[in-house]
Amino acid sequence: MEKITRAAGCGEATRVGVDLAKRVIQVHAVNAQGKVLTTRALKREQFIEWSVQLPPGCMVAMEASSSTHHWARKLLAMGLDARIISAQLVSPYRLEGHTGKNDANDAAAICEAASRPQMRFIPVKSVEQQSMLCVHRLREGIKTDRTACINRIRGLLAEFGLVVTQGADKLKDVLSELLEDASNELGTLGRLTLQRAQIQWHELDAHLAWCDERIAAHAKANPAVKAAATLMGIGPVDRDGGRLQAVQERRAVRRVDRPHATPALQRGQEQPGRHHQAG
């Protein structure tokens, strides 16, 4: 593995831009004066070995992706200054624009974006926060599947002239009765199909309940969640630690989009002296 500070008189690396991919990791290292020290592609298993050569406290910036927080935790444990940048904030620093998008240009753009004094970085998630966020993402997917399942059942019933009042609870109350009613137009195969859909609905409800139990248990043990519970309009799911972390990331991105905005404007308040009349 080649050294990073080989060029005579160039000094050691102070900032590295990293473009993460499934099989190859592109790095772009510069010194304090912004002179490029090295730019190369590494295999994933070589990245940590390469990073060990970096001086303590060296900034290693990465674009947010599915594995970024994993690598950031590894780099922080090595004494490096791991930073994560939202992808939309990296794009303006790509020299060739969208037409020149490749691993090398992306790594250089990340390195350049990290040097900006107004840049806001995404906080690195701990293993606990990442795990809770997994629960929230699973829950959102289950909610989507559950809604689709209910709408599918309604659509299938309507094909046989069976229309139920809006509301999942109302459909649940009468579904079994409709499936057992021999006087309606439902055929044997149609009834069996809807029974399978009903079983799927029950399974999705059970999965959703499991996620809510995990979120509730986490809420009891997390001080930040307890503090959020005192705010009006914040429910048990929204105030959970995993959600709070995601909200903090979105706020960091918005502050970069409006770097000169006052704190009041950043919180979404009206600018003093400007009033909006209700239409």
Buried (B, 14 or more C-beta within 10 A) or exposed (E): EEEBBEEEEBBBBBBBBBBBEEEBBBBBBBBEEEEEBBBBBBEBEBBBEBBEBBEEEBBBBBBBEEEBBBBBBBBEEBEBBBBBBBEEBBBEBBEEEEEEEEBBBBBBBBBBBBBBEEBBBBBBBEEEBBEBBEBBEBBEEBBEBBEEBBEBBBEBBEEBEBEBEEEBEEBBEBBEEBBEEEEBEBEEEBBEBBBEBBEBBEBBBEBBEBBBEBBEEBBEEBEEBEEBEEEEEBEBBEBBBBBBBBEEBEEBBEBBEEEEEEEEEBEEEEEEEEEEEEE
